[in-house]
């Protein structure tokens, strides 16, 4: 095993891991922004006694859910690429970041990711809390 080819494999895995970390960071930021924006809309609804703000708060909830699903699907594709590259022979390393071969797995699709347990629990739970608060804020 050539040291240079092994270094190439490690470098390629580092590139993929950096992409995974970016996707995970995006997921974290989206959750923070979703809570912040929804809380702000609820504060406006309470301040102005206007239920329209609460109804409007559902729009960003679904937008953030969709974005979270997208970034989770991208992260899963990069994880699949990482698993693929780690099993390759060092001579096969080409530094490709193409995740299309891993898109057919239902788990890696946008819909599959958006309906993952973690996102459903988070966003459906948030929707239920919003529904409860809608009746409390009267």
Rosetta blueprint (number, residue, H / E / L):
1 X L
2 X L
3 X H
4 X H
5 X H
6 X H
7 X H
8 X H
9 X H
10 X H
11 X H
12 X H
13 X H
14 X H
15 X H
16 X H
17 X H
18 X H
19 X H
20 X H
21 X H
22 X H
23 X H
24 X H
25 X H
26 X H
27 X H
28 X H
29 X H
30 X H
31 X H
32 X H
33 X H
34 X H
35 X H
36 X H
37 X H
38 X H
39 X H
40 X H
41 X H
42 X H
43 X H
44 X H
45 X H
46 X H
47 X H
48 X H
49 X L
50 X L
51 X L
52 X H
53 X H
54 X H
55 X H
56 X H
57 X H
58 X H
59 X H
60 X H
61 X H
62 X H
63 X H
64 X H
65 X H
66 X H
67 X H
68 X H
69 X H
70 X H
71 X H
72 X H
73 X H
74 X H
75 X H
76 X H
77 X H
78 X H
79 X H
80 X H
81 X H
82 X H
83 X H
84 X H
85 X H
86 X H
87 X H
88 X L
89 X L
90 X H
91 X H
92 X H
93 X L
94 X L
95 X L
96 X L
97 X L
98 X L
99 X L
100 X H
101 X H
102 X H
103 X L
104 X L
105 X L
106 X H
107 X H
108 X H
109 X L
110 X H
111 X H
112 X H
113 X H
114 X H
115 X L
116 X L
117 X H
118 X H
119 X H
120 X H
121 X H
122 X H
123 X H
124 X H
125 X H
126 X H
127 X H
128 X H
129 X H
130 X H
131 X H
132 X H
133 X H
134 X H
135 X H
136 X H
137 X L
138 X L
